[in-house]
Amino acid sequence: MMTTPETRTRILSAAQRLFAERGYAGTSLADIAAEVGLTKTAVAYHFHPKTSLASELVAPAADEMFALLGSGLAGDALIAPLIGFAARHRAVIRLLLEDLGTADEAPPGSPGEAIRTFRDEIHAKLAGPGTAGRVRGWAILGALQYGVVQTMDLAEEEVIDALRATLLP
């Protein structure tokens, strides 16, 4: 079977769109194949098992998260870049948070452990001193999570503007 970068790109684009609309569990390789006009076998040739699709979609977001965590930003200065990240990668965030299991239940060495580590590092950078700072950090993360996952039908800029109005001091 001949493989082209265009075919892989089309499959990834369709998978990201369908995962965002239907969730990971609600999207089959056959659904993705139908979306791009290929057979299920052709999609499986490029991405088998289905988790390899998820991994490839998550990689750019993970790279950006590493950069954000290494930026030295903390507290209120981290909120605006975090909003932009969350809105840009909301399909990936939905995939990670809703469909691949919760981070707190993930066993050591699993992708969920990596998600938990990212989450905890972001919280540490957002949280201020004392109980109020700790609670505020978790509230911001919760607002970001639900603010992006539950608004897949809205334009990215609308989501960013609403989150900025809600979360920025």
GISULGI-V72882 format. One record per helix or strand of 3 or more residues. SS is the DSSP state (a for helix, b for strand). FROM is the first residue (numbers start at 1). LEN is the number of residues. If there is no record, write none. Layout:
BEGIN
ss=SS from=FROM len=LEN
ss=SS from=FROM len=LEN
END
This chain:
BEGIN
ss=a from=5 len=18
ss=a from=29 len=8
ss=a from=40 len=7
ss=a from=50 len=20
ss=a from=76 len=13
ss=a from=90 len=10
ss=a from=103 len=3
ss=a from=111 len=16
ss=a from=130 len=20
ss=a from=156 len=12
END
